[in-house]
Amino acid sequence: MVHITPETVANFKKMFKEKYGVEYSDSEAWDATHNLLGAFDLLLKQDMKQNPHLYKKTNSDEQGGVKKPALTDESIKAISELGDVLRGIHNRLISEGYEIKDGSITKKTQE
């Protein structure tokens, strides 16, 4: 699974506040970051299995820097679209009274 640092969670919170006007608590931000990165990690692993030829090509700087798999524009667009879908699902769940905690979705109880 993807390792998530406090800095990653802070960046996630900042991005969502600036871009979408949504403020997350630290716990909500960690859950959302964990779920989102976990989904991308799973999709990337599956894509690497199904399309290994796309990942043999590498990018590096001229000084021999770290090589990374090259993603096609199509893959980047698909990941962006997936982010929009996941954001929509998240917003709908929240608006319908569900909460996401520790990777589980539960219906909030009325007190």
mmCIF file of the C-alpha atoms, coordinates in Angstrom:
data_MODEL
# 
_entry.id   MODEL 
# 
loop_
_atom_site.group_PDB 
_atom_site.id 
_atom_site.type_symbol 
_atom_site.label_atom_id 
_atom_site.label_alt_id 
_atom_site.label_comp_id 
_atom_site.label_asym_id 
_atom_site.label_entity_id 
_atom_site.label_seq_id 
_atom_site.pdbx_PDB_ins_code 
_atom_site.Cartn_x 
_atom_site.Cartn_y 
_atom_site.Cartn_z 
_atom_site.occupancy 
_atom_site.B_iso_or_equiv 
_atom_site.pdbx_formal_charge 
_atom_site.auth_seq_id 
_atom_site.auth_comp_id 
_atom_site.auth_asym_id 
_atom_site.auth_atom_id 
_atom_site.pdbx_PDB_model_num 
ATOM 1   C CA . MET A 1 1   ? 0.000   0.000  0.000   1.00 0.00 ? 1   MET A CA 1 
ATOM 2   C CA . VAL A 1 2   ? 1.044   3.597  -0.498  1.00 0.00 ? 2   VAL A CA 1 
ATOM 3   C CA . HIS A 1 3   ? 2.858   5.270  2.413   1.00 0.00 ? 3   HIS A CA 1 
ATOM 4   C CA . ILE A 1 4   ? 1.195   8.569  3.325   1.00 0.00 ? 4   ILE A CA 1 
ATOM 5   C CA . THR A 1 5   ? 3.153   11.224 5.170   1.00 0.00 ? 5   THR A CA 1 
ATOM 6   C CA . PRO A 1 6   ? 1.691   14.073 7.243   1.00 0.00 ? 6   PRO A CA 1 
ATOM 7   C CA . GLU A 1 7   ? 3.018   16.405 4.534   1.00 0.00 ? 7   GLU A CA 1 
ATOM 8   C CA . THR A 1 8   ? 0.966   14.551 1.888   1.00 0.00 ? 8   THR A CA 1 
ATOM 9   C CA . VAL A 1 9   ? -2.176  14.932 4.009   1.00 0.00 ? 9   VAL A CA 1 
ATOM 10  C CA . ALA A 1 10  ? -1.458  18.643 4.574   1.00 0.00 ? 10  ALA A CA 1 
ATOM 11  C CA . ASN A 1 11  ? -0.986  19.148 0.821   1.00 0.00 ? 11  ASN A CA 1 
ATOM 12  C CA . PHE A 1 12  ? -4.265  17.324 0.150   1.00 0.00 ? 12  PHE A CA 1 
ATOM 13  C CA . LYS A 1 13  ? -6.120  19.550 2.640   1.00 0.00 ? 13  LYS A CA 1 
ATOM 14  C CA . LYS A 1 14  ? -4.601  22.707 1.136   1.00 0.00 ? 14  LYS A CA 1 
ATOM 15  C CA . MET A 1 15  ? -5.393  21.659 -2.439  1.00 0.00 ? 15  MET A CA 1 
ATOM 16  C CA . PHE A 1 16  ? -9.030  20.836 -1.694  1.00 0.00 ? 16  PHE A CA 1 
ATOM 17  C CA . LYS A 1 17  ? -9.549  24.044 0.265   1.00 0.00 ? 17  LYS A CA 1 
ATOM 18  C CA . GLU A 1 18  ? -8.025  26.185 -2.494  1.00 0.00 ? 18  GLU A CA 1 
ATOM 19  C CA . LYS A 1 19  ? -9.474  24.349 -5.488  1.00 0.00 ? 19  LYS A CA 1 
ATOM 20  C CA . TYR A 1 20  ? -12.888 23.214 -4.219  1.00 0.00 ? 20  TYR A CA 1 
ATOM 21  C CA . GLY A 1 21  ? -13.543 25.244 -1.071  1.00 0.00 ? 21  GLY A CA 1 
ATOM 22  C CA . VAL A 1 22  ? -13.772 22.045 0.993   1.00 0.00 ? 22  VAL A CA 1 
ATOM 23  C CA . GLU A 1 23  ? -12.194 21.955 4.442   1.00 0.00 ? 23  GLU A CA 1 
ATOM 24  C CA . TYR A 1 24  ? -11.309 18.537 5.830   1.00 0.00 ? 24  TYR A CA 1 
ATOM 25  C CA . SER A 1 25  ? -10.348 17.656 9.384   1.00 0.00 ? 25  SER A CA 1 
ATOM 26  C CA . ASP A 1 26  ? -6.994  15.876 9.725   1.00 0.00 ? 26  ASP A CA 1 
ATOM 27  C CA . SER A 1 27  ? -8.806  12.539 10.102  1.00 0.00 ? 27  SER A CA 1 
ATOM 28  C CA . GLU A 1 28  ? -11.052 13.126 7.070   1.00 0.00 ? 28  GLU A CA 1 
ATOM 29  C CA . ALA A 1 29  ? -8.082  14.295 5.006   1.00 0.00 ? 29  ALA A CA 1 
ATOM 30  C CA . TRP A 1 30  ? -6.058  11.207 5.951   1.00 0.00 ? 30  TRP A CA 1 
ATOM 31  C CA . ASP A 1 31  ? -8.976  8.906  5.049   1.00 0.00 ? 31  ASP A CA 1 
ATOM 32  C CA . ALA A 1 32  ? -9.602  10.681 1.750   1.00 0.00 ? 32  ALA A CA 1 
ATOM 33  C CA . THR A 1 33  ? -5.896  10.736 0.862   1.00 0.00 ? 33  THR A CA 1 
ATOM 34  C CA . HIS A 1 34  ? -5.513  7.075  1.802   1.00 0.00 ? 34  HIS A CA 1 
ATOM 35  C CA . ASN A 1 35  ? -8.553  6.063  -0.271  1.00 0.00 ? 35  ASN A CA 1 
ATOM 36  C CA . LEU A 1 36  ? -7.590  8.155  -3.289  1.00 0.00 ? 36  LEU A CA 1 
ATOM 37  C CA . LEU A 1 37  ? -3.932  7.121  -3.381  1.00 0.00 ? 37  LEU A CA 1 
ATOM 38  C CA . GLY A 1 38  ? -4.889  3.515  -2.702  1.00 0.00 ? 38  GLY A CA 1 
ATOM 39  C CA . ALA A 1 39  ? -7.269  3.575  -5.666  1.00 0.00 ? 39  ALA A CA 1 
ATOM 40  C CA . PHE A 1 40  ? -4.605  5.076  -7.932  1.00 0.00 ? 40  PHE A CA 1 
ATOM 41  C CA . ASP A 1 41  ? -2.020  2.577  -6.688  1.00 0.00 ? 41  ASP A CA 1 
ATOM 42  C CA . LEU A 1 42  ? -4.353  -0.320 -7.484  1.00 0.00 ? 42  LEU A CA 1 
ATOM 43  C CA . LEU A 1 43  ? -5.199  1.086  -10.920 1.00 0.00 ? 43  LEU A CA 1 
ATOM 44  C CA . LEU A 1 44  ? -1.558  1.720  -11.748 1.00 0.00 ? 44  LEU A CA 1 
ATOM 45  C CA . LYS A 1 45  ? -0.561  -1.825 -10.766 1.00 0.00 ? 45  LYS A CA 1 
ATOM 46  C CA . GLN A 1 46  ? -3.374  -3.272 -12.894 1.00 0.00 ? 46  GLN A CA 1 
ATOM 47  C CA . ASP A 1 47  ? -2.439  -1.060 -15.834 1.00 0.00 ? 47  ASP A CA 1 
ATOM 48  C CA . MET A 1 48  ? 1.206   -2.095 -15.511 1.00 0.00 ? 48  MET A CA 1 
ATOM 49  C CA . LYS A 1 49  ? 0.142   -5.755 -15.677 1.00 0.00 ? 49  LYS A CA 1 
ATOM 50  C CA . GLN A 1 50  ? -2.145  -5.215 -18.666 1.00 0.00 ? 50  GLN A CA 1 
ATOM 51  C CA . ASN A 1 51  ? 0.135   -2.803 -20.560 1.00 0.00 ? 51  ASN A CA 1 
ATOM 52  C CA . PRO A 1 52  ? 3.733   -3.590 -19.616 1.00 0.00 ? 52  PRO A CA 1 
ATOM 53  C CA . HIS A 1 53  ? 4.978   -2.148 -22.916 1.00 0.00 ? 53  HIS A CA 1 
ATOM 54  C CA . LEU A 1 54  ? 3.908   1.325  -21.751 1.00 0.00 ? 54  LEU A CA 1 
ATOM 55  C CA . TYR A 1 55  ? 6.179   1.157  -18.711 1.00 0.00 ? 55  TYR A CA 1 
ATOM 56  C CA . LYS A 1 56  ? 9.416   0.047  -20.355 1.00 0.00 ? 56  LYS A CA 1 
ATOM 57  C CA . LYS A 1 57  ? 9.979   3.550  -21.685 1.00 0.00 ? 57  LYS A CA 1 
ATOM 58  C CA . THR A 1 58  ? 11.589  5.756  -19.026 1.00 0.00 ? 58  THR A CA 1 
ATOM 59  C CA . ASN A 1 59  ? 12.248  9.425  -18.391 1.00 0.00 ? 59  ASN A CA 1 
ATOM 60  C CA . SER A 1 60  ? 15.383  10.721 -16.711 1.00 0.00 ? 60  SER A CA 1 
ATOM 61  C CA . ASP A 1 61  ? 17.374  13.902 -16.529 1.00 0.00 ? 61  ASP A CA 1 
ATOM 62  C CA . GLU A 1 62  ? 20.667  14.289 -18.381 1.00 0.00 ? 62  GLU A CA 1 
ATOM 63  C CA . GLN A 1 63  ? 22.688  13.771 -15.197 1.00 0.00 ? 63  GLN A CA 1 
ATOM 64  C CA . GLY A 1 64  ? 21.335  10.233 -14.815 1.00 0.00 ? 64  GLY A CA 1 
ATOM 65  C CA . GLY A 1 65  ? 18.627  11.112 -12.324 1.00 0.00 ? 65  GLY A CA 1 
ATOM 66  C CA . VAL A 1 66  ? 15.993  8.716  -11.060 1.00 0.00 ? 66  VAL A CA 1 
ATOM 67  C CA . LYS A 1 67  ? 14.089  7.016  -13.838 1.00 0.00 ? 67  LYS A CA 1 
ATOM 68  C CA . LYS A 1 68  ? 10.311  6.889  -13.640 1.00 0.00 ? 68  LYS A CA 1 
ATOM 69  C CA . PRO A 1 69  ? 7.684   5.099  -15.739 1.00 0.00 ? 69  PRO A CA 1 
ATOM 70  C CA . ALA A 1 70  ? 6.439   7.319  -18.534 1.00 0.00 ? 70  ALA A CA 1 
ATOM 71  C CA . LEU A 1 71  ? 2.678   7.804  -18.513 1.00 0.00 ? 71  LEU A CA 1 
ATOM 72  C CA . THR A 1 72  ? 0.913   8.547  -21.733 1.00 0.00 ? 72  THR A CA 1 
ATOM 73  C CA . ASP A 1 73  ? -1.283  11.614 -22.095 1.00 0.00 ? 73  ASP A CA 1 
ATOM 74  C CA . GLU A 1 74  ? -4.220  9.216  -22.324 1.00 0.00 ? 74  GLU A CA 1 
ATOM 75  C CA . SER A 1 75  ? -3.317  7.637  -18.966 1.00 0.00 ? 75  SER A CA 1 
ATOM 76  C CA . ILE A 1 76  ? -2.934  11.036 -17.305 1.00 0.00 ? 76  ILE A CA 1 
ATOM 77  C CA . LYS A 1 77  ? -6.302  12.146 -18.675 1.00 0.00 ? 77  LYS A CA 1 
ATOM 78  C CA . ALA A 1 78  ? -7.924  8.914  -17.446 1.00 0.00 ? 78  ALA A CA 1 
ATOM 79  C CA . ILE A 1 79  ? -6.456  9.382  -13.959 1.00 0.00 ? 79  ILE A CA 1 
ATOM 80  C CA . SER A 1 80  ? -7.732  12.952 -13.875 1.00 0.00 ? 80  SER A CA 1 
ATOM 81  C CA . GLU A 1 81  ? -11.208 11.815 -14.932 1.00 0.00 ? 81  GLU A CA 1 
ATOM 82  C CA . LEU A 1 82  ? -11.130 9.107  -12.266 1.00 0.00 ? 82  LEU A CA 1 
ATOM 83  C CA . GLY A 1 83  ? -10.310 11.772 -9.680  1.00 0.00 ? 83  GLY A CA 1 
ATOM 84  C CA . ASP A 1 84  ? -13.393 13.717 -10.788 1.00 0.00 ? 84  ASP A CA 1 
ATOM 85  C CA . VAL A 1 85  ? -15.552 10.579 -10.485 1.00 0.00 ? 85  VAL A CA 1 
ATOM 86  C CA . LEU A 1 86  ? -14.191 9.729  -7.034  1.00 0.00 ? 86  LEU A CA 1 
ATOM 87  C CA . ARG A 1 87  ? -14.707 13.323 -5.893  1.00 0.00 ? 87  ARG A CA 1 
ATOM 88  C CA . GLY A 1 88  ? -18.317 13.160 -7.098  1.00 0.00 ? 88  GLY A CA 1 
ATOM 89  C CA . ILE A 1 89  ? -18.893 9.867  -5.264  1.00 0.00 ? 89  ILE A CA 1 
ATOM 90  C CA . HIS A 1 90  ? -17.369 11.288 -2.104  1.00 0.00 ? 90  HIS A CA 1 
ATOM 91  C CA . ASN A 1 91  ? -19.506 14.437 -2.269  1.00 0.00 ? 91  ASN A CA 1 
ATOM 92  C CA . ARG A 1 92  ? -22.680 12.419 -2.849  1.00 0.00 ? 92  ARG A CA 1 
ATOM 93  C CA . LEU A 1 93  ? -21.946 10.092 0.061   1.00 0.00 ? 93  LEU A CA 1 
ATOM 94  C CA . ILE A 1 94  ? -21.351 13.033 2.386   1.00 0.00 ? 94  ILE A CA 1 
ATOM 95  C CA . SER A 1 95  ? -24.491 14.845 1.184   1.00 0.00 ? 95  SER A CA 1 
ATOM 96  C CA . GLU A 1 96  ? -26.547 11.690 1.825   1.00 0.00 ? 96  GLU A CA 1 
ATOM 97  C CA . GLY A 1 97  ? -25.362 11.455 5.421   1.00 0.00 ? 97  GLY A CA 1 
ATOM 98  C CA . TYR A 1 98  ? -22.557 8.910  5.117   1.00 0.00 ? 98  TYR A CA 1 
ATOM 99  C CA . GLU A 1 99  ? -19.117 9.261  6.628   1.00 0.00 ? 99  GLU A CA 1 
ATOM 100 C CA . ILE A 1 100 ? -15.808 7.730  5.624   1.00 0.00 ? 100 ILE A CA 1 
ATOM 101 C CA . LYS A 1 101 ? -13.619 6.740  8.525   1.00 0.00 ? 101 LYS A CA 1 
ATOM 102 C CA . ASP A 1 102 ? -10.622 4.406  8.571   1.00 0.00 ? 102 ASP A CA 1 
ATOM 103 C CA . GLY A 1 103 ? -11.457 3.267  5.044   1.00 0.00 ? 103 GLY A CA 1 
ATOM 104 C CA . SER A 1 104 ? -15.053 2.293  5.912   1.00 0.00 ? 104 SER A CA 1 
ATOM 105 C CA . ILE A 1 105 ? -18.264 3.957  4.780   1.00 0.00 ? 105 ILE A CA 1 
ATOM 106 C CA . THR A 1 106 ? -21.033 4.157  7.366   1.00 0.00 ? 106 THR A CA 1 
ATOM 107 C CA . LYS A 1 107 ? -24.368 5.944  7.603   1.00 0.00 ? 107 LYS A CA 1 
ATOM 108 C CA . LYS A 1 108 ? -24.346 8.594  10.302  1.00 0.00 ? 108 LYS A CA 1 
ATOM 109 C CA . THR A 1 109 ? -26.938 7.913  12.955  1.00 0.00 ? 109 THR A CA 1 
ATOM 110 C CA . GLN A 1 110 ? -29.439 10.572 13.943  1.00 0.00 ? 110 GLN A CA 1 
ATOM 111 C CA . GLU A 1 111 ? -29.304 11.388 17.649  1.00 0.00 ? 111 GLU A CA 1 
# 
